[in-house]
Amino acid sequence: MSYSLRITPSARADRDSALEWYETQSTDLADRFVEEFFATARRIQKFPFSAPVLRGDARRVNLHRFPYQLWYRVDEKAAAIVVIAVLHHKRDSTDYGDLID
C-alpha cells in the first residue's frame, strides 16, 4: 500500500525553524537538511510501521545526518503518514503534550 504524506502546520513550523538556523550557517547545509528531511519522509512512507510506537500512537524516526527526529502517526483509513513534530534531539518531546500523546 502506498501512503501519502501530510505535515501538520506545527511540524512545518518546526522544520522551517531548523531550516532557518541551518541557512544562517551555510546554504549547502540548509540544502542537505531539506534533502535529509524528505529522504526520511519518503522512507516512512515506504515503511510506515518500521518505527516503534512510543507515545500514544505516535512513532519517531531519526534523521541520519542531522540531530532531528520526525514524530508521526499512521492514518490507515486515509492511507497517510502524518508528521506531527520535527524535534531536535535535545528537545523534550513531553513539551508537545497533546500533540504527541
Legacy VTK file of the C-alpha trace (Angstrom):
# vtk DataFile Version 3.0
C-alpha trace
ASCII
DATASET POLYDATA
POINTS 101 float
0.000 0.000 0.000
1.218 3.486 -0.828
0.872 6.165 1.854
0.563 9.879 1.210
2.482 12.370 3.337
0.920 15.165 5.363
2.846 17.593 7.516
0.906 19.414 10.210
1.316 23.193 10.478
3.210 22.829 13.767
5.589 20.252 12.264
6.101 22.522 9.256
6.943 25.384 11.647
9.417 23.112 13.485
11.073 22.170 10.208
11.171 25.754 8.973
12.732 26.928 12.237
15.505 24.343 11.916
15.962 25.248 8.260
16.309 28.948 9.108
19.063 28.124 11.589
20.932 25.970 9.058
20.607 28.743 6.461
22.471 31.087 8.826
25.278 28.541 8.937
25.519 27.602 5.254
23.256 27.394 2.216
24.758 23.992 1.450
23.989 22.778 4.971
20.408 24.023 4.668
20.005 22.219 1.336
21.331 18.991 2.854
18.912 19.332 5.781
15.949 19.643 3.389
17.169 16.650 1.373
17.556 14.557 4.519
14.151 15.612 5.823
12.412 14.482 2.632
14.510 11.309 2.337
13.380 10.382 5.845
9.776 11.242 4.979
9.951 9.029 1.877
11.414 6.220 3.997
8.487 6.303 6.428
6.047 6.462 3.522
7.518 3.193 2.241
7.843 1.571 5.661
5.342 3.315 7.952
5.382 0.645 10.644
9.169 0.280 10.885
9.478 2.775 13.760
8.123 1.694 17.131
5.092 3.298 18.747
6.496 5.382 21.603
3.696 7.544 22.991
0.024 7.064 22.307
0.044 6.086 18.650
2.976 8.360 17.765
6.143 6.957 16.235
9.586 8.523 15.977
12.305 8.196 13.357
15.689 9.920 13.372
17.240 11.801 10.501
20.566 10.151 9.683
22.908 13.130 9.419
21.163 15.776 11.496
20.203 15.756 15.176
16.475 15.808 14.455
13.650 13.334 14.682
10.294 13.155 12.953
7.331 12.228 15.098
4.454 10.838 13.066
1.252 8.886 13.073
-0.017 6.363 10.570
-3.580 7.063 9.464
-4.506 3.714 7.937
-8.014 4.777 6.904
-6.644 7.683 4.874
-3.509 5.755 3.879
-1.441 8.694 5.107
1.635 9.411 7.161
1.022 12.489 9.297
4.201 14.189 10.525
3.230 15.859 13.798
6.572 17.220 15.035
10.154 17.777 13.944
12.260 17.908 17.092
15.911 18.461 17.809
17.298 15.570 19.854
17.846 17.915 22.803
14.193 18.981 22.893
11.919 17.215 25.296
9.016 15.598 23.476
6.850 15.996 26.577
6.739 19.727 25.748
4.461 18.700 22.896
1.946 17.119 25.275
-1.348 16.554 23.476
0.224 16.740 20.049
2.289 13.581 20.529
0.267 11.717 23.180
LINES 1 102
101 0 1 2 3 4 5 6 7 8 9 10 11 12 13 14 15 16 17 18 19 20 21 22 23 24 25 26 27 28 29 30 31 32 33 34 35 36 37 38 39 40 41 42 43 44 45 46 47 48 49 50 51 52 53 54 55 56 57 58 59 60 61 62 63 64 65 66 67 68 69 70 71 72 73 74 75 76 77 78 79 80 81 82 83 84 85 86 87 88 89 90 91 92 93 94 95 96 97 98 99 100
